[in-house]
């Protein structure tokens, strides 16, 4: 599938790092480093603008290495870029560690996955069908 992209950053457009990769890395399109203090968040520009076809979204997700090693994650994970959005893709990063984290120009800050989604219509009813789980919520299926 071809997707139109405008890239105003000095970096290459996102690409799949390996043949079986689901996500493409997004880079910080900044001219000066940004320091995220513990629990601080920032909207980091990517310089990217895309036009997805109807029925698709771009999901902006954390990079596992940044999350595991540095405590840096995408605050609204996954962030959704809708098919009709034409503004710059920006990433809401948050520092969940106890140490300041410096985002440098061109750093890979998140990953983007293109996903198909369905549209639904609500069918209002008085009662839902029964299931084995029923109304059991968080933890109701056990821990093992």
N, CA, C and O atoms as a GROMACS GRO file, in nm:
protein
  576
    1UNK      N    1   0.085  -0.117   0.000
    1UNK     CA    2   0.000   0.000   0.000
    1UNK      C    3   0.090   0.123   0.000
    1UNK      O    4   0.186   0.131   0.077
    2UNK      N    5   0.060   0.217  -0.084
    2UNK     CA    6   0.135   0.343  -0.090
    2UNK      C    7   0.064   0.446  -0.004
    2UNK      O    8  -0.059   0.457  -0.008
    3UNK      N    9   0.141   0.522   0.075
    3UNK     CA   10   0.088   0.628   0.159
    3UNK      C   11   0.168   0.754   0.130
    3UNK      O   12   0.292   0.752   0.129
    4UNK      N   13   0.098   0.864   0.105
    4UNK     CA   14   0.166   0.991   0.078
    4UNK      C   15   0.225   1.046   0.206
    4UNK      O   16   0.163   1.042   0.312
    5UNK      N   17   0.349   1.099   0.194
    5UNK     CA   18   0.418   1.157   0.308
    5UNK      C   19   0.489   1.284   0.264
    5UNK      O   20   0.548   1.290   0.157
    6UNK      N   21   0.482   1.386   0.350
    6UNK     CA   22   0.562   1.507   0.334
    6UNK      C   23   0.661   1.504   0.450
    6UNK      O   24   0.621   1.493   0.566
    7UNK      N   25   0.789   1.513   0.418
    7UNK     CA   26   0.893   1.504   0.521
    7UNK      C   27   0.969   1.636   0.525
    7UNK      O   28   1.052   1.664   0.438
    8UNK      N   29   0.939   1.718   0.627
    8UNK     CA   30   1.009   1.845   0.646
    8UNK      C   31   1.126   1.832   0.743
    8UNK      O   32   1.185   1.933   0.783
    9UNK      N   33   1.159   1.710   0.782
    9UNK     CA   34   1.273   1.691   0.873
    9UNK      C   35   1.399   1.670   0.789
    9UNK      O   36   1.390   1.642   0.670
   10UNK      N   37   1.516   1.684   0.852
   10UNK     CA   38   1.641   1.657   0.779
   10UNK      C   39   1.676   1.507   0.776
   10UNK      O   40   1.784   1.469   0.732
   11UNK      N   41   1.585   1.423   0.824
   11UNK     CA   42   1.611   1.280   0.837
   11UNK      C   43   1.531   1.200   0.734
   11UNK      O   44   1.432   1.251   0.679
   12UNK      N   45   1.573   1.077   0.707
   12UNK     CA   46   1.497   0.995   0.611
   12UNK      C   47   1.355   0.970   0.660
   12UNK      O   48   1.328   0.973   0.780
   13UNK      N   49   1.264   0.947   0.566
   13UNK     CA   50   1.128   0.909   0.604
   13UNK      C   51   1.134   0.776   0.679
   13UNK      O   52   1.226   0.698   0.659
   14UNK      N   53   1.035   0.751   0.766
   14UNK     CA   54   1.036   0.626   0.842
   14UNK      C   55   1.041   0.504   0.748
   14UNK      O   56   0.987   0.506   0.638
   15UNK      N   57   1.108   0.401   0.796
   15UNK     CA   58   1.121   0.278   0.716
   15UNK      C   59   1.123   0.159   0.810
   15UNK      O   60   1.148   0.172   0.929
   16UNK      N   61   1.095   0.041   0.753
   16UNK     CA   62   1.099  -0.083   0.830
   16UNK      C   63   1.244  -0.129   0.841
   16UNK      O   64   1.311  -0.147   0.740
   17UNK      N   65   1.293  -0.147   0.963
   17UNK     CA   66   1.433  -0.181   0.986
   17UNK      C   67   1.466  -0.324   0.944
   17UNK      O   68   1.579  -0.353   0.904
   18UNK      N   69   1.368  -0.412   0.951
   18UNK     CA   70   1.388  -0.551   0.909
   18UNK      C   71   1.267  -0.594   0.826
   18UNK      O   72   1.162  -0.529   0.833
   19UNK      N   73   1.279  -0.701   0.749
   19UNK     CA   74   1.167  -0.743   0.664
   19UNK      C   75   1.038  -0.776   0.741
   19UNK      O   76   0.930  -0.763   0.684
   20UNK      N   77   1.046  -0.817   0.866
   20UNK     CA   78   0.926  -0.854   0.943
   20UNK      C   79   0.886  -0.750   1.047
   20UNK      O   80   0.799  -0.776   1.129
   21UNK      N   81   0.949  -0.633   1.045
   21UNK     CA   82   0.913  -0.526   1.139
   21UNK      C   83   0.770  -0.480   1.116
   21UNK      O   84   0.726  -0.468   1.002
   22UNK      N   85   0.697  -0.455   1.224
   22UNK     CA   86   0.561  -0.400   1.216
   22UNK      C   87   0.565  -0.248   1.224
   22UNK      O   88   0.480  -0.180   1.166
   23UNK      N   89   0.664  -0.195   1.296
   23UNK     CA   90   0.671  -0.051   1.318
   23UNK      C   91   0.791   0.012   1.250
   23UNK      O   92   0.890  -0.054   1.218
   24UNK      N   93   0.779   0.143   1.230
   24UNK     CA   94   0.886   0.224   1.173
   24UNK      C   95   0.922   0.330   1.276
   24UNK      O   96   0.833   0.391   1.336
   25UNK      N   97   1.050   0.353   1.297
   25UNK     CA   98   1.092   0.450   1.397
   25UNK      C   99   1.062   0.594   1.353
   25UNK      O  100   1.078   0.629   1.236
   26UNK      N  101   1.020   0.674   1.450
   26UNK     CA  102   1.001   0.818   1.430
   26UNK      C  103   1.116   0.890   1.499
   26UNK      O  104   1.159   0.851   1.608
   27UNK      N  105   1.166   0.994   1.436
   27UNK     CA  106   1.280   1.069   1.489
   27UNK      C  107   1.239   1.208   1.536
   27UNK      O  108   1.144   1.268   1.484
   28UNK      N  109   1.312   1.258   1.633
   28UNK     CA  110   1.289   1.393   1.685
   28UNK      C  111   1.342   1.495   1.584
   28UNK      O  112   1.462   1.501   1.560
   29UNK      N  113   1.253   1.573   1.526
   29UNK     CA  114   1.292   1.678   1.431
   29UNK      C  115   1.307   1.808   1.507
   29UNK      O  116   1.225   1.899   1.498
   30UNK      N  117   1.415   1.814   1.584
   30UNK     CA  118   1.443   1.931   1.668
   30UNK      C  119   1.582   1.982   1.632
   30UNK      O  120   1.666   1.907   1.580
   31UNK      N  121   1.606   2.110   1.661
   31UNK     CA  122   1.739   2.166   1.631
   31UNK      C  123   1.827   2.173   1.755
   31UNK      O  124   1.950   2.179   1.743
   32UNK      N  125   1.767   2.170   1.872
   32UNK     CA  126   1.840   2.174   1.999
   32UNK      C  127   1.790   2.058   2.086
   32UNK      O  128   1.673   2.020   2.075
   33UNK      N  129   1.875   2.003   2.171
   33UNK     CA  130   1.828   1.898   2.262
   33UNK      C  131   1.714   1.946   2.353
   33UNK      O  132   1.704   2.064   2.385
   34UNK      N  133   1.631   1.853   2.391
   34UNK     CA  134   1.523   1.877   2.488
   34UNK      C  135   1.553   1.789   2.608
   34UNK      O  136   1.574   1.668   2.593
   35UNK      N  137   1.556   1.848   2.728
   35UNK     CA  138   1.578   1.768   2.849
   35UNK      C  139   1.443   1.747   2.916
   35UNK      O  140   1.374   1.842   2.953
   36UNK      N  141   1.407   1.620   2.931
   36UNK     CA  142   1.286   1.583   3.004
   36UNK      C  143   1.324   1.549   3.146
   36UNK      O  144   1.397   1.452   3.170
   37UNK      N  145   1.276   1.628   3.241
   37UNK     CA  146   1.300   1.598   3.382
   37UNK      C  147   1.207   1.485   3.424
   37UNK      O  148   1.111   1.455   3.352
   38UNK      N  149   1.232   1.420   3.537
   38UNK     CA  150   1.142   1.314   3.583
   38UNK      C  151   0.997   1.363   3.588
   38UNK      O  152   0.967   1.471   3.641
   39UNK      N  153   0.909   1.283   3.534
   39UNK     CA  154   0.765   1.305   3.526
   39UNK      C  155   0.726   1.420   3.432
   39UNK      O  156   0.608   1.454   3.422
   40UNK      N  157   0.821   1.480   3.363
   40UNK     CA  158   0.790   1.586   3.268
   40UNK      C  159   0.752   1.524   3.134
   40UNK      O  160   0.797   1.414   3.100
   41UNK      N  161   0.668   1.594   3.059
   41UNK     CA  162   0.628   1.548   2.926
   41UNK      C  163   0.655   1.659   2.826
   41UNK      O  164   0.665   1.776   2.861
   42UNK      N  165   0.665   1.619   2.699
   42UNK     CA  166   0.689   1.715   2.592
   42UNK      C  167   0.629   1.660   2.464
   42UNK      O  168   0.628   1.539   2.440
   43UNK      N  169   0.579   1.752   2.381
   43UNK     CA  170   0.532   1.715   2.247
   43UNK      C  171   0.649   1.736   2.152
   43UNK      O  172   0.691   1.850   2.128
   44UNK      N  173   0.702   1.628   2.100
   44UNK     CA  174   0.822   1.632   2.019
   44UNK      C  175   0.784   1.625   1.870
   44UNK      O  176   0.719   1.529   1.828
   45UNK      N  177   0.824   1.724   1.792
   45UNK     CA  178   0.790   1.723   1.650
   45UNK      C  179   0.871   1.617   1.573
   45UNK      O  180   0.983   1.582   1.612
   46UNK      N  181   0.811   1.567   1.464
   46UNK     CA  182   0.880   1.472   1.377
   46UNK      C  183   0.908   1.530   1.239
   46UNK      O  184   0.990   1.476   1.165
   47UNK      N  185   0.840   1.640   1.204
   47UNK     CA  186   0.854   1.696   1.070
   47UNK      C  187   0.779   1.616   0.964
   47UNK      O  188   0.796   1.642   0.845
   48UNK      N  189   0.697   1.521   1.006
   48UNK     CA  190   0.626   1.433   0.912
   48UNK      C  191   0.478   1.465   0.905
   48UNK      O  192   0.415   1.496   1.006
   49UNK      N  193   0.424   1.457   0.784
   49UNK     CA  194   0.283   1.478   0.755
   49UNK      C  195   0.242   1.364   0.662
   49UNK      O  196   0.312   1.337   0.564
   50UNK      N  197   0.130   1.296   0.693
   50UNK     CA  198   0.091   1.181   0.610
   50UNK      C  199  -0.056   1.190   0.571
   50UNK      O  200  -0.134   1.261   0.635
   51UNK      N  201  -0.092   1.117   0.466
   51UNK     CA  202  -0.231   1.108   0.420
   51UNK      C  203  -0.265   0.959   0.409
   51UNK      O  204  -0.236   0.895   0.309
   52UNK      N  205  -0.326   0.907   0.514
   52UNK     CA  206  -0.364   0.766   0.516
   52UNK      C  207  -0.495   0.745   0.442
   52UNK      O  208  -0.580   0.834   0.439
   53UNK      N  209  -0.513   0.628   0.382
   53UNK     CA  210  -0.642   0.599   0.320
   53UNK      C  211  -0.750   0.573   0.426
   53UNK      O  212  -0.720   0.538   0.540
   54UNK      N  213  -0.874   0.591   0.386
   54UNK     CA  214  -0.988   0.563   0.475
   54UNK      C  215  -0.979   0.419   0.524
   54UNK      O  216  -0.945   0.328   0.449
   55UNK      N  217  -1.011   0.399   0.653
   55UNK     CA  218  -1.007   0.266   0.711
   55UNK      C  219  -0.874   0.232   0.775
   55UNK      O  220  -0.855   0.120   0.823
   56UNK      N  221  -0.779   0.328   0.776
   56UNK     CA  222  -0.648   0.304   0.836
   56UNK      C  223  -0.617   0.413   0.938
   56UNK      O  224  -0.671   0.524   0.931
   57UNK      N  225  -0.531   0.380   1.032
   57UNK     CA  226  -0.478   0.476   1.130
   57UNK      C  227  -0.330   0.450   1.144
   57UNK      O  228  -0.282   0.342   1.111
   58UNK      N  229  -0.258   0.548   1.193
   58UNK     CA  230  -0.119   0.529   1.233
   58UNK      C  231  -0.117   0.528   1.384
   58UNK      O  232  -0.165   0.623   1.447
   59UNK      N  233  -0.062   0.424   1.443
   59UNK     CA  234  -0.050   0.414   1.588
   59UNK      C  235   0.092   0.452   1.627
   59UNK      O  236   0.189   0.394   1.577
   60UNK      N  237   0.104   0.549   1.717
   60UNK     CA  238   0.235   0.593   1.766
   60UNK      C  239   0.258   0.525   1.900
   60UNK      O  240   0.183   0.545   1.995
   61UNK      N  241   0.363   0.446   1.906
   61UNK     CA  242   0.390   0.362   2.022
   61UNK      C  243   0.530   0.388   2.078
   61UNK      O  244   0.616   0.442   2.009
   62UNK      N  245   0.552   0.349   2.204
   62UNK     CA  246   0.686   0.364   2.261
   62UNK      C  247   0.787   0.273   2.192
   62UNK      O  248   0.751   0.172   2.132
   63UNK      N  249   0.911   0.310   2.200
   63UNK     CA  250   1.020   0.220   2.160
   63UNK      C  251   1.056   0.140   2.284
   63UNK      O  252   1.078   0.198   2.391
   64UNK      N  253   1.062   0.010   2.271
   64UNK     CA  254   1.083  -0.076   2.388
   64UNK      C  255   1.216  -0.049   2.458
   64UNK      O  256   1.223  -0.054   2.580
   65UNK      N  257   1.321  -0.020   2.382
   65UNK     CA  258   1.451   0.007   2.444
   65UNK      C  259   1.450   0.132   2.529
   65UNK      O  260   1.503   0.132   2.640
   66UNK      N  261   1.388   0.240   2.478
   66UNK     CA  262   1.379   0.363   2.557
   66UNK      C  263   1.295   0.342   2.683
   66UNK      O  264   1.327   0.393   2.790
   67UNK      N  265   1.186   0.265   2.669
   67UNK     CA  266   1.099   0.240   2.785
   67UNK      C  267   1.171   0.157   2.890
   67UNK      O  268   1.170   0.191   3.008
   68UNK      N  269   1.234   0.047   2.847
   68UNK     CA  270   1.298  -0.044   2.942
   68UNK      C  271   1.424   0.014   3.005
   68UNK      O  272   1.446  -0.001   3.125
   69UNK      N  273   1.506   0.079   2.924
   69UNK     CA  274   1.637   0.126   2.973
   69UNK      C  275   1.632   0.265   3.035
   69UNK      O  276   1.709   0.294   3.127
   70UNK      N  277   1.543   0.352   2.985
   70UNK     CA  278   1.544   0.492   3.028
   70UNK      C  279   1.413   0.540   3.090
   70UNK      O  280   1.409   0.651   3.143
   71UNK      N  281   1.307   0.459   3.086
   71UNK     CA  282   1.180   0.501   3.143
   71UNK      C  283   1.107   0.605   3.059
   71UNK      O  284   1.023   0.679   3.111
   72UNK      N  285   1.137   0.611   2.930
   72UNK     CA  286   1.074   0.708   2.840
   72UNK      C  287   0.966   0.637   2.761
   72UNK      O  288   0.992   0.533   2.699
   73UNK      N  289   0.846   0.692   2.763
   73UNK     CA  290   0.735   0.627   2.694
   73UNK      C  291   0.646   0.730   2.626
   73UNK      O  292   0.659   0.851   2.649
   74UNK      N  293   0.556   0.682   2.544
   74UNK     CA  294   0.456   0.767   2.479
   74UNK      C  295   0.338   0.778   2.574
   74UNK      O  296   0.279   0.676   2.612
   75UNK      N  297   0.303   0.898   2.612
   75UNK     CA  298   0.204   0.919   2.719
   75UNK      C  299   0.066   0.866   2.681
   75UNK      O  300   0.001   0.804   2.764
   76UNK      N  301   0.022   0.888   2.560
   76UNK     CA  302  -0.112   0.844   2.519
   76UNK      C  303  -0.103   0.717   2.435
   76UNK      O  304  -0.168   0.706   2.331
   77UNK      N  305  -0.025   0.624   2.479
   77UNK     CA  306   0.008   0.507   2.399
   77UNK      C  307  -0.107   0.408   2.386
   77UNK      O  308  -0.168   0.372   2.486
   78UNK      N  309  -0.138   0.364   2.264
   78UNK     CA  310  -0.083   0.422   2.141
   78UNK      C  311  -0.157   0.549   2.103
   78UNK      O  312  -0.279   0.558   2.115
   79UNK      N  313  -0.082   0.645   2.057
   79UNK     CA  314  -0.143   0.764   2.001
   79UNK      C  315  -0.198   0.731   1.862
   79UNK      O  316  -0.138   0.652   1.789
   80UNK      N  317  -0.309   0.790   1.827
   80UNK     CA  318  -0.372   0.762   1.698
   80UNK      C  319  -0.360   0.882   1.606
   80UNK      O  320  -0.392   0.994   1.644
   81UNK      N  321  -0.315   0.855   1.483
   81UNK     CA  322  -0.318   0.954   1.376
   81UNK      C  323  -0.429   0.909   1.282
   81UNK      O  324  -0.417   0.806   1.217
   82UNK      N  325  -0.538   0.987   1.276
   82UNK     CA  326  -0.653   0.952   1.193
   82UNK      C  327  -0.625   0.978   1.046
   82UNK      O  328  -0.537   1.056   1.010
   83UNK      N  329  -0.702   0.910   0.960
   83UNK     CA  330  -0.684   0.921   0.816
   83UNK      C  331  -0.710   1.062   0.764
   83UNK      O  332  -0.657   1.100   0.660
   84UNK      N  333  -0.791   1.141   0.834
   84UNK     CA  334  -0.821   1.276   0.786
   84UNK      C  335  -0.733   1.384   0.848
   84UNK      O  336  -0.753   1.502   0.820
   85UNK      N  337  -0.638   1.346   0.933
   85UNK     CA  338  -0.547   1.443   0.994
   85UNK      C  339  -0.435   1.477   0.898
   85UNK      O  340  -0.374   1.387   0.840
   86UNK      N  341  -0.408   1.605   0.879
   86UNK     CA  342  -0.304   1.649   0.787
   86UNK      C  343  -0.195   1.733   0.854
   86UNK      O  344  -0.108   1.787   0.786
   87UNK      N  345  -0.200   1.745   0.985
   87UNK     CA  346  -0.099   1.822   1.057
   87UNK      C  347   0.026   1.739   1.082
   87UNK      O  348   0.033   1.622   1.046
   88UNK      N  349   0.123   1.804   1.144
   88UNK     CA  350   0.249   1.737   1.174
   88UNK      C  351   0.228   1.629   1.280
   88UNK      O  352   0.156   1.650   1.378
   89UNK      N  353   0.289   1.516   1.261
   89UNK     CA  354   0.288   1.411   1.362
   89UNK      C  355   0.384   1.453   1.472
   89UNK      O  356   0.503   1.475   1.448
   90UNK      N  357   0.331   1.464   1.593
   90UNK     CA  358   0.412   1.495   1.709
   90UNK      C  359   0.392   1.384   1.812
   90UNK      O  360   0.285   1.323   1.819
   91UNK      N  361   0.494   1.359   1.890
   91UNK     CA  362   0.493   1.249   1.985
   91UNK      C  363   0.493   1.305   2.126
   91UNK      O  364   0.578   1.386   2.161
   92UNK      N  365   0.395   1.261   2.208
   92UNK     CA  366   0.389   1.305   2.347
   92UNK      C  367   0.474   1.208   2.429
   92UNK      O  368   0.432   1.097   2.460
   93UNK      N  369   0.594   1.252   2.463
   93UNK     CA  370   0.685   1.169   2.543
   93UNK      C  371   0.676   1.210   2.690
   93UNK      O  372   0.653   1.326   2.722
   94UNK      N  373   0.693   1.112   2.778
   94UNK     CA  374   0.697   1.138   2.921
   94UNK      C  375   0.815   1.061   2.980
   94UNK      O  376   0.847   0.949   2.938
   95UNK      N  377   0.880   1.123   3.078
   95UNK     CA  378   0.992   1.061   3.147
   95UNK      C  379   0.942   1.002   3.278
   95UNK      O  380   0.913   1.076   3.372
   96UNK      N  381   0.931   0.871   3.284
   96UNK     CA  382   0.884   0.804   3.405
   96UNK      C  383   0.999   0.757   3.494
   96UNK      O  384   0.978   0.685   3.592
   97UNK      N  385   1.119   0.798   3.461
   97UNK     CA  386   1.235   0.759   3.541
   97UNK      C  387   1.261   0.864   3.650
   97UNK      O  388   1.188   0.962   3.662
   98UNK      N  389   1.365   0.840   3.727
   98UNK     CA  390   1.405   0.935   3.831
   98UNK      C  391   1.520   1.022   3.786
   98UNK      O  392   1.572   1.102   3.864
   99UNK      N  393   1.562   1.009   3.660
   99UNK     CA  394   1.675   1.083   3.606
   99UNK      C  395   1.631   1.168   3.488
   99UNK      O  396   1.542   1.128   3.413
  100UNK      N  397   1.691   1.285   3.468
  100UNK     CA  398   1.662   1.363   3.348
  100UNK      C  399   1.703   1.284   3.224
  100UNK      O  400   1.796   1.204   3.228
  101UNK      N  401   1.632   1.306   3.114
  101UNK     CA  402   1.663   1.238   2.987
  101UNK      C  403   1.674   1.343   2.877
  101UNK      O  404   1.586   1.427   2.861
  102UNK      N  405   1.784   1.336   2.802
  102UNK     CA  406   1.806   1.433   2.695
  102UNK      C  407   1.767   1.371   2.560
  102UNK      O  408   1.819   1.267   2.520
  103UNK      N  409   1.675   1.438   2.492
  103UNK     CA  410   1.636   1.400   2.356
  103UNK      C  411   1.722   1.483   2.263
  103UNK      O  412   1.719   1.606   2.267
  104UNK      N  413   1.799   1.416   2.179
  104UNK     CA  414   1.888   1.488   2.088
  104UNK      C  415   1.827   1.490   1.948
  104UNK      O  416   1.748   1.402   1.913
  105UNK      N  417   1.863   1.591   1.867
  105UNK     CA  418   1.811   1.597   1.730
  105UNK      C  419   1.835   1.466   1.655
  105UNK      O  420   1.946   1.412   1.655
  106UNK      N  421   1.730   1.417   1.590
  106UNK     CA  422   1.740   1.294   1.511
  106UNK      C  423   1.724   1.165   1.588
  106UNK      O  424   1.724   1.057   1.529
  107UNK      N  425   1.709   1.176   1.722
  107UNK     CA  426   1.695   1.054   1.802
  107UNK      C  427   1.566   0.981   1.767
  107UNK      O  428   1.463   1.043   1.741
  108UNK      N  429   1.574   0.850   1.766
  108UNK     CA  430   1.454   0.767   1.743
  108UNK      C  431   1.375   0.766   1.874
  108UNK      O  432   1.420   0.713   1.975
  109UNK      N  433   1.256   0.826   1.871
  109UNK     CA  434   1.181   0.851   1.994
  109UNK      C  435   1.056   0.766   2.010
  109UNK      O  436   1.004   0.752   2.120
  110UNK      N  437   1.007   0.708   1.901
  110UNK     CA  438   0.884   0.630   1.906
  110UNK      C  439   0.880   0.544   1.781
  110UNK      O  440   0.967   0.554   1.694
  111UNK      N  441   0.779   0.459   1.773
  111UNK     CA  442   0.757   0.385   1.650
  111UNK      C  443   0.614   0.403   1.604
  111UNK      O  444   0.524   0.430   1.683
  112UNK      N  445   0.595   0.388   1.474
  112UNK     CA  446   0.464   0.407   1.414
  112UNK      C  447   0.423   0.279   1.341
  112UNK      O  448   0.499   0.225   1.260
  113UNK      N  449   0.303   0.232   1.370
  113UNK     CA  450   0.246   0.114   1.307
  113UNK      C  451   0.121   0.158   1.232
  113UNK      O  452   0.035   0.226   1.288
  114UNK      N  453   0.110   0.119   1.107
  114UNK     CA  454  -0.009   0.148   1.028
  114UNK      C  455  -0.104   0.030   1.045
  114UNK      O  456  -0.066  -0.085   1.024
  115UNK      N  457  -0.229   0.059   1.084
  115UNK     CA  458  -0.325  -0.048   1.113
  115UNK      C  459  -0.460  -0.019   1.050
  115UNK      O  460  -0.506   0.095   1.045
  116UNK      N  461  -0.523  -0.125   1.004
  116UNK     CA  462  -0.661  -0.116   0.953
  116UNK      C  463  -0.756  -0.112   1.073
  116UNK      O  464  -0.728  -0.173   1.177
  117UNK      N  465  -0.865  -0.042   1.059
  117UNK     CA  466  -0.968  -0.043   1.164
  117UNK      C  467  -1.104  -0.050   1.100
  117UNK      O  468  -1.120  -0.020   0.981
  118UNK      N  469  -1.202  -0.088   1.177
  118UNK     CA  470  -1.340  -0.103   1.130
  118UNK      C  471  -1.427   0.009   1.183
  118UNK      O  472  -1.401   0.063   1.290
  119UNK      N  473  -1.528   0.044   1.108
  119UNK     CA  474  -1.632   0.136   1.153
  119UNK      C  475  -1.750   0.051   1.196
  119UNK      O  476  -1.781  -0.051   1.134
  120UNK      N  477  -1.817   0.093   1.302
  120UNK     CA  478  -1.932   0.017   1.352
  120UNK      C  479  -2.053   0.107   1.358
  120UNK      O  480  -2.043   0.230   1.352
  121UNK      N  481  -2.167   0.044   1.371
  121UNK     CA  482  -2.292   0.114   1.402
  121UNK      C  483  -2.345   0.051   1.530
  121UNK      O  484  -2.346  -0.071   1.544
  122UNK      N  485  -2.390   0.134   1.624
  122UNK     CA  486  -2.446   0.082   1.748
  122UNK      C  487  -2.583   0.024   1.722
  122UNK      O  488  -2.663   0.082   1.648
  123UNK      N  489  -2.610  -0.091   1.783
  123UNK     CA  490  -2.743  -0.151   1.784
  123UNK      C  491  -2.788  -0.150   1.929
  123UNK      O  492  -2.745  -0.232   2.009
  124UNK      N  493  -2.874  -0.055   1.962
  124UNK     CA  494  -2.916  -0.043   2.102
  124UNK      C  495  -3.013  -0.154   2.137
  124UNK      O  496  -3.112  -0.178   2.068
  125UNK      N  497  -2.982  -0.224   2.250
  125UNK     CA  498  -3.065  -0.333   2.300
  125UNK      C  499  -3.087  -0.312   2.449
  125UNK      O  500  -3.023  -0.227   2.510
  126UNK      N  501  -3.177  -0.388   2.507
  126UNK     CA  502  -3.204  -0.380   2.650
  126UNK      C  503  -3.111  -0.468   2.732
  126UNK      O  504  -3.078  -0.435   2.846
  127UNK      N  505  -3.069  -0.582   2.674
  127UNK     CA  506  -2.988  -0.681   2.746
  127UNK      C  507  -2.884  -0.738   2.649
  127UNK      O  508  -2.910  -0.754   2.530
  128UNK      N  509  -2.764  -0.766   2.702
  128UNK     CA  510  -2.659  -0.830   2.622
  128UNK      C  511  -2.665  -0.980   2.641
  128UNK      O  512  -2.715  -1.029   2.742
  129UNK      N  513  -2.613  -1.054   2.543
  129UNK     CA  514  -2.609  -1.200   2.555
  129UNK      C  515  -2.514  -1.240   2.667
  129UNK      O  516  -2.420  -1.168   2.699
  130UNK      N  517  -2.541  -1.356   2.728
  130UNK     CA  518  -2.461  -1.405   2.840
  130UNK      C  519  -2.333  -1.471   2.788
  130UNK      O  520  -2.332  -1.531   2.681
  131UNK      N  521  -2.225  -1.459   2.868
  131UNK     CA  522  -2.100  -1.528   2.839
  131UNK      C  523  -2.051  -1.594   2.966
  131UNK      O  524  -2.102  -1.567   3.075
  132UNK      N  525  -1.951  -1.682   2.953
  132UNK     CA  526  -1.896  -1.746   3.071
  132UNK      C  527  -1.835  -1.644   3.166
  132UNK      O  528  -1.847  -1.658   3.288
  133UNK      N  529  -1.770  -1.543   3.113
  133UNK     CA  530  -1.705  -1.441   3.194
  133UNK      C  531  -1.807  -1.346   3.256
  133UNK      O  532  -1.791  -1.303   3.371
  134UNK      N  533  -1.909  -1.313   3.183
  134UNK     CA  534  -2.010  -1.220   3.234
  134UNK      C  535  -1.952  -1.081   3.257
  134UNK      O  536  -1.884  -1.027   3.169
  135UNK      N  537  -1.978  -1.023   3.374
  135UNK     CA  538  -1.932  -0.887   3.405
  135UNK      C  539  -1.799  -0.886   3.478
  135UNK      O  540  -1.756  -0.782   3.528
  136UNK      N  541  -1.732  -1.002   3.486
  136UNK     CA  542  -1.602  -1.009   3.556
  136UNK      C  543  -1.502  -0.916   3.489
  136UNK      O  544  -1.480  -0.924   3.368
  137UNK      N  545  -1.441  -0.830   3.568
  137UNK     CA  546  -1.348  -0.730   3.514
  137UNK      C  547  -1.204  -0.763   3.543
  137UNK      O  548  -1.162  -0.879   3.534
  138UNK      N  549  -1.128  -0.662   3.577
  138UNK     CA  550  -0.984  -0.674   3.597
  138UNK      C  551  -0.950  -0.786   3.693
  138UNK      O  552  -0.996  -0.786   3.808
  139UNK      N  553  -0.871  -0.881   3.648
  139UNK     CA  554  -0.826  -0.991   3.732
  139UNK      C  555  -0.927  -1.101   3.750
  139UNK      O  556  -0.900  -1.196   3.824
  140UNK      N  557  -1.042  -1.093   3.687
  140UNK     CA  558  -1.148  -1.191   3.711
  140UNK      C  559  -1.118  -1.328   3.652
  140UNK      O  560  -1.181  -1.426   3.692
  141UNK      N  561  -1.024  -1.336   3.559
  141UNK     CA  562  -0.992  -1.468   3.500
  141UNK      C  563  -0.876  -1.536   3.570
  141UNK      O  564  -0.831  -1.641   3.526
  142UNK      N  565  -0.826  -1.477   3.679
  142UNK     CA  566  -0.720  -1.538   3.758
  142UNK      C  567  -0.583  -1.484   3.722
  142UNK      O  568  -0.569  -1.400   3.632
  143UNK      N  569  -0.483  -1.533   3.793
  143UNK     CA  570  -0.347  -1.488   3.771
  143UNK      C  571  -0.260  -1.593   3.703
  143UNK      O  572  -0.148  -1.561   3.663
  144UNK      N  573  -0.307  -1.714   3.690
  144UNK     CA  574  -0.228  -1.821   3.628
  144UNK      C  575  -0.299  -1.877   3.508
  144UNK      O  576  -0.248  -1.968   3.443
   0.00000   0.00000   0.00000
